[in-house]
Amino acid sequence: MLARLRHRALTRTAVCILYAGLMTAQTKPRARDLGVPFDGKPGPNNGITDVKGVEVGHSTIIRGEGRQAVRTGVTAILPRGKQSTAPVFAGWFSLNGNGEMTGTTWIEESGFLEGPVMITNTHSVGVVRDAVIAWQVKRAAAGSQPWALPVVAETWDGLLNDINGFHVKPEHAVEALDTASGGPVAEGNVGGGTGMVCHEFKGGIGTASRALRSGYTLGVLVQCNYGIRRELRIAGAPVGREITEGTFRDSDVGSIIIVIATDAPLLPSQLKRLARRASMGLARNGSFSGNSSGDIFVAFSTANEKAGTGPGLKTLSMVPNDEMDPLLLATVQATEEAVVNALVAATTMTGFDGHTVIALPHDRLKAILRKYGRM
């Protein structure tokens, strides 16, 4: 009887903790909530899932302390959700190549992205890639998945995570895929962004979107792990030079993966143009894409759904190049905001070997923006 009572008490406690965590996640402020000014009109969720059909899922692994600290995970972006295997037109771009994104040679050759985009830590790319293939084979009809070249990207979380412990397992990749959904996207210390650092603040996952007058939507998701503090700008204010506590680097060490989605009908060459523009959003926040940074971007369009399926001649639609300016600008704006959303959402973390990375303090950020006339 006593054992049953203890079990019930523990269960109630666990449920309360879970509920409190969910409520915190739902009410956590984003950059716009703090008054950070951004150009452009966001979609309803101000996230990549504002592009109809796009789903995002995370698997977050946090356990242990000291040399056994695990602070890592996996993030999955499914262009057409779990219910469709139809490829999407895609293009990719490497601003600086000290990083990895598998499957990009086939994107370059074929113009198609065939499956999800996965993001994890540097030493877990292989296991996630293999897990995606197994997941696709299991879901496919018999014999309909003869081969796959998954897109798996990475940034290095070894400051906070026991990266050489290889803690990401196939089941974590599957969890990220199976739990992917539309709607609001969790940001900060989640999924592949769990142990990441951005401008020497705690970084991680961030997202933003733009709703265009044309009726098209464009969304961006970042896993940000790049930058040096003194170069950080937010809304044009030199935030990194105003907040010097907790700095620990002399150079830009890190990486960023950027995923761009749109429902505008764009061809692969046009999507590569979008992917290139992400670098200008990064520059607004103070990135100069240092030597050690892996800055790799992929863009896809959910339009032209039947372009990559079935035999026969295809009839395609496309936005003329002369009418792409709003999409190019939206990419820059949403990339800039997604990074700041990641910084605002992230919380201070202590991880591998006792290393601590502080979060961007919201009160200090607001005071600096007021000081420089940005609020």
Stockholm file with secondary structure:
# STOCKHOLM 1.0

chainA/1-375         MLARLRHRALTRTAVCILYAGLMTAQTKPRARDLGVPFDGKPGPNNGITDVKGVEVGHSTIIRGEGRQAVRTGVTAILPRGKQSTAPVFAGWFSLNGNGEMTGTTWIEESGFLEGPVMITNTHSVGVVRDAVIAWQVKRAAAGSQPWALPVVAETWDGLLNDINGFHVKPEHAVEALDTASGGPVAEGNVGGGTGMVCHEFKGGIGTASRALRSGYTLGVLVQCNYGIRRELRIAGAPVGREITEGTFRDSDVGSIIIVIATDAPLLPSQLKRLARRASMGLARNGSFSGNSSGDIFVAFSTANEKAGTGPGLKTLSMVPNDEMDPLLLATVQATEEAVVNALVAATTMTGFDGHTVIALPHDRLKAILRKYGRM
#=GR chainA/1-375 SS CHHHHHHHHHHHHHHHHHHHHHHHHHHCCCTGGGTCCCSSCCCTTSSGGGSTTCEEEEEEEEECCGGGCEEEEEEEEETTCTTCCCCEEEEEEEEEESSCBTTHHHHHHHSEECSCEEEEEGGGHHHHHHHHHHHHHHHSCTTSCSCCCCEEEEECCTTTSCGGGCCCCHHHHHHHHHTCBSSSCCCBSSGGGTTCEETTEECEEEEEEEECTTSCEEEEEEEEECCCGGGCCBTTBCHHHHCCTTCCCSSCCCEEEEEEEECSCCCHHHHHHHHHHHHHHHHHTTCCCCTTCEEEEEEEECCSTTTTSSSSCCCCCCCCGGGCHHHHHHHHHHHHHHHHHHHHHCCCEECGGGCEECCCCHHHHHHHHHHTTCC
#=GC SS_cons         CHHHHHHHHHHHHHHHHHHHHHHHHHHCCCTGGGTCCCSSCCCTTSSGGGSTTCEEEEEEEEECCGGGCEEEEEEEEETTCTTCCCCEEEEEEEEEESSCBTTHHHHHHHSEECSCEEEEEGGGHHHHHHHHHHHHHHHSCTTSCSCCCCEEEEECCTTTSCGGGCCCCHHHHHHHHHTCBSSSCCCBSSGGGTTCEETTEECEEEEEEEECTTSCEEEEEEEEECCCGGGCCBTTBCHHHHCCTTCCCSSCCCEEEEEEEECSCCCHHHHHHHHHHHHHHHHHTTCCCCTTCEEEEEEEECCSTTTTSSSSCCCCCCCCGGGCHHHHHHHHHHHHHHHHHHHHHCCCEECGGGCEECCCCHHHHHHHHHHTTCC
//
